[in-house]
Structure formats: structure tokens, C-alpha cells
């Protein structure tokens, strides 16, 4: 036969288990909400971290490979491929000024501003972008 003390503690143990499950569920919900509040969308207006390679190199978009173009801030695989495709269809040199990159699909004033210090064009100084 069971002792009365043990029988009385069983509901307490079950209550603790459900309370622990509730706390874990609440913590998981807070983590998910926090990741959306402080995730990539919240970082949109923050300065971007640039790789060391891009910080020390100047890249010529007329000659760079897609992998080299991806060292530029804001340029990922899709934009790098778009730059290469545009360069292959345009008359050489495809890009004689920084503003010529604006003709590439997916590149606008914001991207031009980010990459302006890292782009080297033939016979030109770094072109500041407003």
C-alpha cells in the first residue's frame, strides 16, 4: 500500500512538470519573437560589415569574376551574375563610370553608395556617390 505522503506529492510533481513545459514553451516563443525583432530586418539600417579582402582591394567590374564581385558589400551571387551577364552583352568597356553599374538589374543608388569606395574603373579615381 502506498504511503499518504507519496500520494500527495505525485500531483505536485505532475504540476512541476507541466509548469516546466510551460516555461520552456514561453522561452521558445520569446526567442522566436526576439529573432524577428532583432534579426536581419531590424539590421537593415545598420552599417554593414565589410570583409577584410574588400576593404583592402579595389575591384574592376569590367574584369572581375563573379566570386571577386561578391567581395563587394551588398553583392551576392545573383547580383554578381547580373553584373557579369550585363558586362558580356554590353560594348566594352561595359562600365566606364560607377553610375554605369546602375544599368544592372538589382543595383540601385543604395548598392552604388555601398560599393563606391571599393570599385576601380579604368583611368579613374574612386568616384564618391552621393
C-alpha positions in Angstrom: 0.0 0.0 0.0 1.2 3.5 -0.8 2.0 6.0 1.9 -0.2 9.1 2.0 2.8 11.3 1.8 3.9 9.9 -1.6 0.4 10.1 -3.0 0.2 13.7 -2.0 3.5 14.5 -3.8 2.5 12.9 -7.1 0.2 15.8 -8.1 2.9 18.3 -7.1 5.4 16.5 -9.4 2.9 16.5 -12.3 2.3 20.2 -11.7 6.0 20.9 -11.7 6.4 19.0 -15.0 3.6 21.0 -16.7 5.0 24.2 -15.3 8.4 23.4 -16.6 6.9 22.6 -20.0 5.1 25.9 -20.0 8.2 27.8 -19.1 10.1 26.1 -21.9 7.3 26.9 -24.4 7.3 30.6 -23.3 11.1 30.8 -23.6 11.0 29.3 -27.1 8.3 31.8 -28.1 10.3 34.7 -26.8 13.4 33.6 -28.7 11.4 33.4 -31.9 9.9 36.8 -31.3 13.3 38.3 -30.4 14.9 36.9 -33.5 12.3 38.7 -35.7 12.7 41.9 -33.7 16.5 41.9 -33.8 17.1 39.8 -36.9 18.1 40.8 -40.5 15.1 43.1 -41.0 16.0 45.2 -37.9 19.6 45.4 -39.1 18.6 46.9 -42.4 19.6 50.4 -41.4 22.8 49.4 -39.6 26.2 49.7 -41.2 27.4 46.6 -43.0 30.5 44.7 -42.0 32.8 44.5 -45.0 35.2 41.6 -45.4 38.9 42.4 -45.0 39.5 41.5 -48.6 37.0 44.0 -49.9 38.3 46.7 -47.5 41.8 46.5 -48.9 41.0 45.7 -52.6 39.6 47.8 -55.3 37.6 45.6 -57.8 37.3 46.4 -61.5 33.8 45.3 -62.5 34.9 45.1 -66.2 37.4 42.2 -65.4 36.4 40.7 -62.1 35.0 37.2 -61.8 31.6 36.6 -60.1 33.5 35.4 -57.0 35.6 38.5 -56.8 32.5 40.7 -57.3 30.9 39.0 -54.3 33.6 40.6 -52.1 31.8 43.9 -52.6 29.3 44.9 -49.9 25.8 44.1 -51.0 26.8 42.0 -53.9 25.8 38.3 -53.6 25.7 35.6 -56.1 22.7 36.9 -58.0 23.9 40.5 -58.3 27.4 39.3 -59.3 25.9 37.1 -62.0 23.9 40.0 -63.2 27.0 42.2 -63.4 28.8 39.5 -65.4 25.9 39.0 -67.7 25.5 42.7 -68.4 29.2 43.1 -69.0 29.1 40.2 -71.6 26.3 41.8 -73.5 27.4 45.5 -73.4 30.0 47.1 -75.6 33.5 47.1 -73.9 34.1 48.7 -71.5 30.7 47.9 -70.0 31.4 50.1 -67.0 33.3 53.3 -67.5 31.8 55.1 -64.6 30.3 53.9 -61.3 26.9 55.1 -62.4 27.0 52.7 -65.3 26.5 49.9 -62.8 23.1 51.3 -62.2 22.1 49.8 -65.5 22.5 46.3 -64.0 19.2 44.8 -62.7 19.2 44.7 -58.9 21.7 47.6 -58.4 20.5 51.0 -57.4 21.6 54.0 -55.5 21.9 52.2 -52.2 24.2 49.5 -53.6 26.2 52.1 -55.5 26.7 54.0 -52.3 28.0 50.9 -50.5 30.4 49.8 -53.2 31.7 53.2 -54.4 34.9 53.1 -52.3 35.7 49.5 -53.5 35.2 49.8 -57.3 38.2 50.5 -59.5 37.4 51.7 -63.0 40.0 52.3 -65.8 41.8 55.6 -65.6 39.6 56.9 -62.8 39.8 57.8 -59.1 37.3 56.5 -56.6 34.1 58.1 -57.5 32.1 59.4 -54.5 28.5 58.5 -54.7 26.0 61.0 -53.0 
